[in-house]
Structures are given as C-alpha cells and as structure tokens.
Amino acid sequence: MDEKKETTRVEAFSDGVFAIAITLLVLELKPAIDHVLESHPEIGLFGAMWEQWPIFLAFVISFATLGIMWLNHHRLFNLIIRIDHTLLVLNLFVLFAATVVPFPTALLGEYSKDPISFRDATLLYGGAFVLVAIAYNALWRYATYRHRLLEQHVDVQMVKRINRQYLLGPLLYVIAFAFAWLSPALSLGIEALLAAFYLLPGIELKRPGAKQKSAQEVA
C-alpha cells in the first residue's frame, strides 16, 4: 500500500477525533449555566456565567491545549514518510488523551461550589493534561528516534532542540497538577500560562536541502 496514503489516512482520522473533542468542550457550557439558574434564577444569565467562571476558563485552556496538540500533530505528520504498528498505537494513545479532556472540563463547572469536589475536579483536569503531554511526547520521540519514520533531510539538531523543549511539558503539567492540592485556582492559572506559552511560535523543523534548492532557483 502507498505509504503516503497511509499517513494521510491516519492524519485525516486524527483530525476528526480532535474536531469532535473540541466540539464536546463547548457543549458543556450551557448545562453548567442552566444548573446555576435553576437554583438562583434571580442572578440572571450574566450572573450565572460569572458564577461558573471555572468552566469558562477551563474551556479556553482545554480548547487551546487541544488546538496545540492538533498543530503539533499536523506538523509531525507532515514530516513522517512511513508508519508502523507502534506509531499507530501511540497515535491512538494521543487521541485517547485528547478525548479525555472534555470530561474533567465539564466536572469543573458542575462541582465549582464545593471546595473538596472542586479540588478533586481540578486534580482530574490537571491529570488529563499530564496524560496529554506524556502521550504526545511518546508519539514524537518514537517517530523521531534516529529519524526512523522521518524524511531524511529533517534537521537533526533541530529535532534535538524540540526534544528538550517537549521534555518540559510533562514536568510542568505535573507541577500544575500538584498545585491543585493547595489551590485549584492557582493550578488553573498555571495551566492557562502553559497554554499561552505553547501557543507562541516555537522551533520549526527545517529541511536544509529545501533552503539550498530555493537559493539555487533564485540564482
């Protein structure tokens, strides 16, 4: 079977799963508001939205994090020239992690008023991001190890730099997870900062051969 078609099929399936996971996030917002209005109708819609600030913050963080996962997944598969069984399994692990995220996001809205339940929901939320970081790191490192699945002209030094950058992800999310025991709001704040940081332009994989070719064409 054509290897390019295989990678395209995997990427198309993955895109669909990411799209569904992101869609599920927004579906949980209205039930959270309705839950508040049922018990306190006097505060109005905007008051209910303010009361449920954790789920709106979690929605933004989750959307950004899943979006970052999709961007990185897209860039990686642009460089992969073949796939194997292990890569498919690791890709399923990434998709599993992505589909887990909407569940704790919804819990943050449902249990935002009880301190203990809110802490537990924040722990589950942070744990989901630890899982996301571990899953993507596993996929990335397997695909890039000794260039086994990548195009030959991908910059080796650039891959090493990205390896070091990605290694911070699981560690930082574990720190955010641990802070949930002390302050759920602080834990959410750390996760928001991490999402903002990873949305910044990162290290781009470059193909040295492509630059040389471009220069020759101009000449």
N, C-alpha and C positions, 0 to 999 in steps of 0.2 A: 504493500500500500504506500502511496506517496506520502513522504514524511511531512511535507508542508501542509498537506490536507489534514493530517493527524493533529498537528499543532493548532491549526485553525479551528478544528472541531472542539478541541479542549478549551481553547480561549473563548469560543462562542458559548459553550455550555457554562463556563465560569462567569462570563458577563451576565448571563441570565440569572444565575444564582445571586450575584452581587446586586442586581437590579431588584430582585424580589426582597432580599434582606433589607435594602434601603427603603423600599416601599412599606414594609412591615413597620418600620420605625414610626412613620407619620400616622399610621392607623391607630396607634395607641394614645395619641394626644387628646382626641375628643372624649373617649371614655373617661380619661383622667379628669377632665374639666366637668363632665356630667356628674361624676362621683361627688365633687365638691358642691355643685349647685343643688344636688338633691338634698343635702344636709344643711346647706346655708344659702338658700336662694336669694337672700337679701343682699349679698355682697356683689351680685351681678357677674357678668361674663369676665370683665377685666379683673375683677377681684378674684375670681376663681382661677384665672390664668396666673395671677401673681401668687396665689396660694400654692399652685403646682409648679413653681419655678424649677424644682429639681428635674422634673421630667423634660421641661423645655431645654434646660442646659444639657441634660443627658442626650436629648435628641440631636442637638448641634454637635456635641462631641462624637456621638456614635456615627452621625452622617459623615463628619469629617474623617473619622478613622476608617470607616468602610470605603470612603472615596479614596483615601490614601492607599489602602490595600489594593483597590482596583487599578489605580495609576501605576503602582509598583508592579503589580501582576502583569499589566499590559506591557510595560517596558521590558520585563523579563522575557515574556513570550515573544517579543519582537526579536530577541537575540537567540532564542532556542531554535536549533535546526532539526532536532530529533527528540523523541520522547521514549521513555521506557516504563515498565510497570511500576517501579518505585516512584518515579516522578508523578504518575497518575494517582497513586495512593497518597502521596504528600499533598498533591493539589486538592484531593478530596478532604484532607485534614484542614487545609486552608479554608475551603468552602464551608466545612462544618463549623469552624470557629466563627466565620462571618455570620452564619445563620443563628448562632447562639446569642449574638449581641442584642437583638430586639427584645429577648425575654427579660434580662435584668434591667433594660431601659424602661420597660413597662412597670416593673416592680418598684422602681424609684418613685413613680407617680402614685402608685396605689398605696404605698406604705410610707409616704413622706412625713406623716404627722406623728407616728410613734417612733421615739428615738431609737429603741432597740431594733425594731423592724427596719427602720431607715438605714441604720448602720449595717445590718445584715444584707440589705438590698445593695448598698454601696460596695460591700465586700464582693458580692456576686458580680456586680458590674465591673469592678476592678479585676476580678479573676477572669472575666471574659476577655479583657484586653491583654492580660498576661498570656492567655491561650492564643489569641490572635498573633501576638508578637512571636511566640515560640513557633507557631505553625508556619508563619511566613519565613522566619529565619531558617527553618528546616528545609523548606522548598528552595529558597535561594541558595543555601550552601550546598545542597545536593546537586543542583543544576550547574553551579559554577565551579565545583571542586575539580581542579585540573582541567577545566574547560571541557568536561566530558560531554556536555549537551549544548555547548555554545558555539557560535561561529568562531572560526579560528582567529579572526582579526580583532576580536574584542581586546581592549587594552587590559593586560594582566594587572598592572599596578593600580589601575582604576578599580578593578574588581576587589583588590585587597583593601583599598580605602573604603569602599562601600561595605565590605565585610566588617570592618572596625566600627563603622557608623551604625550598622544594623545591630551589632552586638549590644549596643547601649539600650536598645528598645526594651527587651525583656527585663533588664535590670531596673530601668526607670519605671516601668509599669508595676514591677514588684514593690518598689518604694511607694508608689501611689496606693497600691493595694494595702500595704502595711499601715499607711496613714489613716485608712478608713476606720481602724480600731479606735484611733484617737479623735479624729474629726472628719466625718463624712464630707462636710463642705470643703475642707482643705483637700481631701482626696480627689473630689471632683474638679477642684481648681487646678491641681497638678495635671490631671488628665486633659483638661482643656488647654493648658500650656503646651503639653506634649503634642496634641493635635495641631495647634497653631505652628509649633516648631517644624513638624514633619510636613506641613503644607508649604513651607518655604522652599524655594528652588534648591534642590540637592545636587549631589555629584552625578553628572551624566556619564554614562558609558560611551566611550568614543571608539571609533574604529580608525586606527592610524592610516590604514590603507585608503579609507574614504577621503581623508584630507589630502593625501598625496594625489589621488586621482582628480580631485577638484582643482588643485593647483595646476596640474598638467593641462586640464581642459581650458583654463583661463589663459595659460601660456600659448 
